[in-house]
Amino acid sequence: MSLPVSPFSSDGDRHFDGLAEKFAGSLYGGPRGALRLALLDRLLPEMLRLDDQPVLDVGGGLGQLSGWFARRGHAVTLVEPAADMLDHARQALAGQPITFVEASLQALPQRAADPWPLIVCHAVLEWLHDPRAALAILAGHLAPGGQLSLMVFNRDALRMSNVVKGNLEKALDDRLEGTGKRQRLTPISPLTHDQIETWSAENGLTIEAVAGVRVFHDYLRHPPTTEADWTRLVALEQRYCRTEPHWRLGRYLLYTLVRTDTATCSRRS
Ligand SMILES: C[S@@+](CC[C@H](N)C(=O)[O-])C[C@H]1O[C@@H](n2cnc3c(N)ncnc32)[C@H](O)[C@@H]1O
């Protein structure tokens, strides 16, 4: 499939138009995607209060997370700006209680404005030109006491993996972010835990829980080749993903952010 003339939206974000096949194959078709889903399957029920509440999945991509919540009885609204990603999700999730909306996070006020008890936004902020503004928009759509399950690509882990791979000059120059221009899947805005802490506080969000997703896998010199070693690796990832210092170098950082302020709700929505 050919790429659009500019891969960036008018907001400067990297929508995944033309990337559905690549994303499905290179991430979810391989061990990294399988491990991510296995860890989320364990972590989401531990980190979130789940009581069949409606879920808004922002930048839902191919719909893996929407499907996970729908199978557990949640009514899900999946918002995704890339038409071909949304088509894949629609086909994969046919028959499940999911509403599909072709829109960007910035269009939420017009397209999915309700205050939501649970918003999921996984692996999206790092593809945005202004992730700080995006977190404010998400916070503004949370009901008081509502939970945001946020997962972001970890800049510190990106540095570590570049060093491990021998990309020393790149790491020393701190040239870590991708350009977003070709079909590469290196994010344009990898994020740090410090940024999430600061921006959460700015928006009345409290960090209730944090975990690293893939704290070991991406640094392995010898990826597992047997089923038994794969099982051992999954067990290690599960054991240390919420433990200091390991979570800090997870490829992704997974947060439960809770909206604790009520006074500024209407100003932001
Ligand atoms: C790495 S994928 C993650 C998909 C899914 N959340 C997951 O965890 O598998 C990033 C997604 O964010 C979407 N995206 C990019 N810019 C966006 C924006 N401004 N608003 C909402 N989604 C956006 C892309 O089109 C893409 O589907």
The ligand as a Gaussian input file, in Angstrom:
#p B3LYP/6-31G(d) Opt

LIG

0 1
 C        1.612000       2.188000      17.884000
 S       -0.068000       2.338000      17.411000
 C       -0.882000       1.793000      18.888000
 C       -2.207000       1.154000      18.615000
 C       -2.906000       0.547000      19.838000
 N       -3.242000       1.551000      20.834000
 C       -2.072000      -0.545000      20.444000
 O       -1.647000      -0.398000      21.617000
 O       -1.839000      -1.533000      19.763000
 C       -0.324000       4.077000      17.449000
 C       -1.704000       4.487000      16.952000
 O       -1.925000       5.869000      17.270000
 C       -2.645000       6.433000      16.192000
 N       -2.526000       7.888000      16.243000
 C       -1.568000       8.682000      15.734000
 N       -1.861000       9.976000      15.940000
 C       -3.038000      10.007000      16.618000
 C       -3.888000      11.053000      17.102000
 N       -3.555000      12.331000      16.947000
 N       -5.028000      10.698000      17.721000
 C       -5.358000       9.405000      17.917000
 N       -4.604000       8.372000      17.464000
 C       -3.459000       8.674000      16.815000
 C       -2.020000       5.797000      14.965000
 O       -2.810000       5.950000      13.803000
 C       -1.863000       4.356000      15.434000
 O       -2.976000       3.565000      15.133000

